Amino acid sequence: MAEVYNFKDYQKKKKKRSFQDERTTVAIYKSVVHYVHMYIEPQYEEPFEHLTTNICVPELYKYNKGKFLETFASLLAYWNIEPHPESDIPRGEEFNYFPTIGHLCVYIEKRVKGL
């Protein structure tokens, strides 16, 4: 016999799943902005209005890899992500791997969803 599917239940589950994903994405963005802001020198009066996903990370950190790595380690600890394997991000190439805040958000989102 054929199975009968209730499409309304399927749609509810799909909407619930996509809503959860959007909340995670926003939470990741907010945490990235928060931690970036903790480790950079203040540059303007309303910093949260200006930190978008297109902001250039090397310029934001004034090419200081040490400050960026501190931020990155804090974000990994906040999201309970194990430190990346050496082959994941080549040493010394962090700014090439994360040219914008958006790239950093996507990396964390992939790692969080992989848990």
C-alpha positions as CSV (number, residue, x, y, z in Angstrom):
1,M,0.0,0.0,0.0
2,A,1.1,3.6,-0.6
3,E,1.9,5.9,2.3
4,V,-0.2,9.0,2.7
5,Y,1.7,12.2,3.6
6,N,0.3,15.1,5.4
7,F,1.8,18.1,3.5
8,K,0.7,20.6,6.1
9,D,2.8,18.9,8.8
10,Y,5.7,18.8,6.3
11,Q,5.4,22.5,5.7
12,K,5.3,23.3,9.4
13,K,8.5,21.3,10.0
14,K,10.2,23.0,7.1
15,K,9.2,26.5,8.4
16,K,10.4,25.6,11.9
17,R,13.7,24.4,10.6
18,S,14.4,27.5,8.5
19,F,13.4,29.8,11.4
20,Q,15.9,28.1,13.6
21,D,18.6,28.5,11.0
22,E,17.9,32.3,10.7
23,R,18.2,32.7,14.5
24,T,21.5,30.9,14.5
25,T,22.9,33.0,11.7
26,V,21.9,36.2,13.5
27,A,23.3,35.0,16.8
28,I,26.6,34.2,15.0
29,Y,26.8,37.6,13.4
30,K,26.1,39.4,16.7
31,S,28.7,37.4,18.5
32,V,31.3,38.1,15.8
33,V,30.5,41.8,15.9
34,H,30.7,41.8,19.7
35,Y,34.1,40.0,19.9
36,V,35.6,42.0,17.0
37,H,34.6,45.1,18.8
38,M,36.2,43.9,22.0
39,Y,39.6,43.4,20.4
40,I,39.9,46.4,18.0
41,E,40.7,49.9,18.9
42,P,37.6,52.2,18.8
43,Q,37.5,54.0,15.5
44,Y,34.1,55.7,15.5
45,E,31.2,56.7,17.8
46,E,28.6,54.2,16.7
47,P,30.6,51.0,15.9
48,F,27.7,48.5,15.8
49,E,26.1,50.5,12.9
50,H,29.2,50.2,10.8
51,L,30.3,46.6,11.2
52,T,28.7,44.8,8.3
53,T,29.6,41.5,6.7
54,N,31.5,43.4,4.0
55,I,34.0,45.1,6.3
56,C,37.6,44.2,5.5
57,V,39.1,42.3,8.4
58,P,42.8,43.2,7.8
59,E,42.0,46.9,7.6
60,L,39.8,46.6,10.7
61,Y,42.6,45.1,12.7
62,K,45.2,47.3,11.1
63,Y,47.0,44.2,9.8
64,N,47.6,43.0,13.4
65,K,47.3,39.2,13.2
66,G,47.8,38.8,16.9
67,K,44.7,40.8,17.8
68,F,42.7,38.9,15.1
69,L,43.9,35.5,16.5
70,E,42.8,36.6,20.0
71,T,39.4,37.4,18.6
72,F,39.2,34.2,16.7
73,A,40.2,32.1,19.7
74,S,37.5,33.9,21.8
75,L,34.9,33.2,19.2
76,L,35.8,29.5,19.0
77,A,35.6,29.3,22.8
78,Y,32.2,31.1,22.9
79,W,30.7,28.7,20.4
80,N,32.4,25.6,21.9
81,I,34.2,24.9,18.7
82,E,37.4,22.8,18.8
83,P,40.4,24.7,17.5
84,H,40.8,24.3,13.8
85,P,43.2,21.7,12.5
86,E,46.5,23.0,11.1
87,S,45.4,22.1,7.5
88,D,42.1,24.0,7.8
89,I,43.6,27.5,7.9
90,P,47.2,27.9,6.8
91,R,49.4,29.6,9.4
92,G,50.1,33.2,8.5
93,E,47.2,33.2,5.9
94,E,44.4,34.2,8.3
95,F,43.7,37.5,6.6
96,N,43.6,35.8,3.2
97,Y,41.2,33.1,4.6
98,F,39.0,35.7,6.3
99,P,39.0,38.8,4.1
100,T,35.7,40.1,5.5
101,I,33.6,39.7,8.6
102,G,31.1,37.7,6.5
103,H,33.7,35.1,5.8
104,L,34.4,34.7,9.5
105,C,30.6,34.4,10.2
106,V,30.3,31.7,7.5
107,Y,33.2,29.7,8.9
108,I,31.7,29.7,12.4
109,E,28.3,28.8,11.0
110,K,29.7,25.8,9.2
111,R,31.5,24.7,12.3
112,V,28.5,25.2,14.5
113,K,26.2,23.3,12.2
114,G,28.7,20.5,11.9
115,L,28.6,19.8,15.6
